[in-house]
Amino acid sequence: MKTIYITRRETFNAAHKLWKPEWSEEKNDKVFGKCANKNWHGHNFQLYVTVKGVPNPDTGFVINLKTLSAIVREKVVEALDHKNLNLDVPFLQGIMASTENVAIAIWDLIEEDILTNGGELAKIKLIETENNFVEYYGGKEPF
Protein backbone atom coordinates (compact mmCIF):
# COMPACT_ATOMS: atom_id res chain seq x y z
CA MET A 1 0.00 0.00 0.00
CA LYS A 2 1.36 3.39 -1.00
CA THR A 3 0.46 6.51 0.93
CA ILE A 4 -0.02 9.70 -1.06
CA TYR A 5 -0.73 13.31 -0.09
CA ILE A 6 -3.32 15.46 -1.85
CA THR A 7 -3.89 19.18 -1.26
CA ARG A 8 -6.83 21.49 -1.86
CA ARG A 9 -6.48 25.30 -1.85
CA GLU A 10 -9.26 27.65 -0.80
CA THR A 11 -9.18 31.39 -0.10
CA PHE A 12 -10.95 33.77 2.23
CA ASN A 13 -10.66 37.40 3.28
CA ALA A 14 -10.85 38.36 6.93
CA ALA A 15 -9.91 41.06 9.41
CA HIS A 16 -8.39 40.69 12.84
CA LYS A 17 -6.45 42.46 15.52
CA LEU A 18 -3.76 41.12 17.79
CA TRP A 19 -4.46 42.64 21.17
CA LYS A 20 -4.44 41.62 24.82
CA PRO A 21 -6.90 43.75 26.80
CA GLU A 22 -5.04 43.20 30.06
CA TRP A 23 -1.95 44.85 28.57
CA SER A 24 -1.44 48.56 28.13
CA GLU A 25 -1.75 50.13 24.70
CA GLU A 26 2.02 50.70 24.74
CA LYS A 27 2.77 47.03 25.45
CA ASN A 28 0.33 45.84 22.78
CA ASP A 29 1.94 48.19 20.28
CA LYS A 30 5.42 47.03 21.26
CA VAL A 31 4.58 43.31 20.98
CA PHE A 32 2.13 43.30 18.05
CA GLY A 33 3.10 46.45 16.12
CA LYS A 34 0.77 47.32 13.25
CA CYS A 35 -1.23 44.17 13.96
CA ALA A 36 -2.56 45.90 17.10
CA ASN A 37 -4.19 48.65 15.02
CA LYS A 38 -7.31 49.76 16.90
CA ASN A 39 -9.23 49.82 13.61
CA TRP A 40 -8.27 46.23 12.72
CA HIS A 41 -6.46 45.07 9.59
CA GLY A 42 -7.22 42.45 6.97
CA HIS A 43 -5.66 39.72 4.87
CA ASN A 44 -6.41 37.73 1.75
CA PHE A 45 -5.75 34.33 3.28
CA GLN A 46 -4.84 31.25 1.28
CA LEU A 47 -5.62 27.94 2.95
CA TYR A 48 -4.03 24.66 1.85
CA VAL A 49 -5.54 21.49 3.31
CA THR A 50 -3.41 18.38 2.80
CA VAL A 51 -4.91 14.92 3.25
CA LYS A 52 -2.97 11.67 3.24
CA GLY A 53 -3.98 8.11 2.64
CA VAL A 54 -3.94 5.14 0.33
CA PRO A 55 -5.94 5.57 -2.87
CA ASN A 56 -9.21 3.66 -2.95
CA PRO A 57 -8.80 0.82 -5.46
CA ASP A 58 -12.20 1.58 -7.05
CA THR A 59 -11.86 5.36 -7.45
CA GLY A 60 -8.13 5.98 -7.25
CA PHE A 61 -8.91 8.74 -4.70
CA VAL A 62 -7.58 9.26 -1.20
CA ILE A 63 -10.56 11.59 -0.81
CA ASN A 64 -12.81 12.98 -3.50
CA LEU A 65 -11.62 16.56 -4.08
CA LYS A 66 -15.22 17.71 -4.48
CA THR A 67 -15.93 16.35 -1.01
CA LEU A 68 -12.79 17.92 0.44
CA SER A 69 -13.67 21.27 -1.13
CA ALA A 70 -17.23 21.06 0.22
CA ILE A 71 -15.97 20.33 3.76
CA VAL A 72 -13.51 23.23 3.70
CA ARG A 73 -15.96 25.67 2.14
CA GLU A 74 -18.82 24.79 4.49
CA LYS A 75 -16.85 24.56 7.73
CA VAL A 76 -14.11 27.14 7.15
CA VAL A 77 -14.65 29.55 4.28
CA GLU A 78 -18.31 30.22 5.10
CA ALA A 79 -17.37 30.82 8.73
CA LEU A 80 -14.37 33.10 8.08
CA ASP A 81 -14.81 34.87 4.73
CA HIS A 82 -15.37 38.61 5.08
CA LYS A 83 -15.57 38.31 8.85
CA ASN A 84 -13.79 39.87 11.77
CA LEU A 85 -11.97 36.90 13.30
CA ASN A 86 -12.00 38.47 16.76
CA LEU A 87 -15.71 39.32 16.81
CA ASP A 88 -17.68 37.25 14.29
CA VAL A 89 -16.38 33.69 14.52
CA PRO A 90 -17.75 31.55 17.38
CA PHE A 91 -14.98 28.92 17.25
CA LEU A 92 -12.33 31.65 17.69
CA GLN A 93 -13.98 33.37 20.67
CA GLY A 94 -11.57 33.80 23.55
CA ILE A 95 -8.57 32.85 21.38
CA MET A 96 -5.88 35.28 20.17
CA ALA A 97 -6.65 35.49 16.45
CA SER A 98 -3.07 34.89 15.33
CA THR A 99 -2.53 32.96 12.12
CA GLU A 100 -1.06 30.15 14.22
CA ASN A 101 -4.20 29.83 16.34
CA VAL A 102 -6.50 30.12 13.33
CA ALA A 103 -4.68 27.22 11.64
CA ILE A 104 -5.05 25.04 14.75
CA ALA A 105 -8.76 25.91 14.99
CA ILE A 106 -9.28 25.01 11.33
CA TRP A 107 -7.62 21.62 11.91
CA ASP A 108 -9.91 20.94 14.86
CA LEU A 109 -12.93 21.98 12.83
CA ILE A 110 -12.40 19.68 9.83
CA GLU A 111 -10.34 16.72 11.07
CA GLU A 112 -13.31 14.44 11.86
CA ASP A 113 -15.09 15.14 8.55
CA ILE A 114 -11.97 14.24 6.62
CA LEU A 115 -11.57 10.98 8.55
CA THR A 116 -15.23 10.17 7.90
CA ASN A 117 -14.58 10.56 4.17
CA GLY A 118 -11.62 8.19 4.01
CA GLY A 119 -8.61 10.46 4.43
CA GLU A 120 -6.37 11.56 7.24
CA LEU A 121 -5.66 15.25 7.74
CA ALA A 122 -1.90 15.70 7.30
CA LYS A 123 -1.30 19.45 7.19
CA ILE A 124 -2.93 22.86 7.30
CA LYS A 125 -0.96 25.62 5.60
CA LEU A 126 -2.39 29.09 6.10
CA ILE A 127 -0.81 31.95 4.18
CA GLU A 128 -1.45 35.36 5.72
CA THR A 129 0.76 37.46 3.42
CA GLU A 130 3.16 36.70 0.61
CA ASN A 131 5.92 36.58 3.22
CA ASN A 132 4.17 34.97 6.20
CA PHE A 133 2.52 31.59 6.57
CA VAL A 134 2.10 28.83 9.12
CA GLU A 135 1.98 25.05 8.76
CA TYR A 136 0.29 22.82 11.30
CA TYR A 137 0.54 19.03 11.42
CA GLY A 138 -1.96 18.33 14.17
CA GLY A 139 0.61 18.41 16.92
CA LYS A 140 2.64 15.66 15.25
CA GLU A 141 6.13 15.97 13.83
CA PRO A 142 5.84 16.52 10.07
CA PHE A 143 8.49 14.03 9.02
Phi, psi and omega in degrees: 000132182247123178276138179227156180246136178230141186233138175243136178253136172226163180229154173204157178245134181205157177249155174199174176216136174264116188198134173248114186297335180282351177266158175288163177300321180297317180292318177301315179297320181294317183282315189257349178057224182298338180290348177265012181310126183298339180261016177073175173205159185233166180220153168261092185283145169244129182243125176246122179249117181253128180243141178240157177166184177260130180302137176296131183297334181279322185255336187080003183262144164284314174209141177295125182298331175295320178293314179300315179299317180297318178299310183294318180294314183292313186277327189249298187300314179299326182283331188250333188295128180058039179239162170268113185299329181284329189248329193256354190245107184304320183284357175251001181299133178079006181243136173301126187277046174286159178300324178301311182291326177295318179299316178297317180296321178297315178306307183300328182288325188247351186304312184296318180297324179290318177299318180299333182258019169097355180249176174233125179297125183252323185200143167246125172243122181238115181263121180269314177222174179297342181252349186231127174208161176236154173231134181231133185246026177072025181084003178259157174291137185291334185227000000 
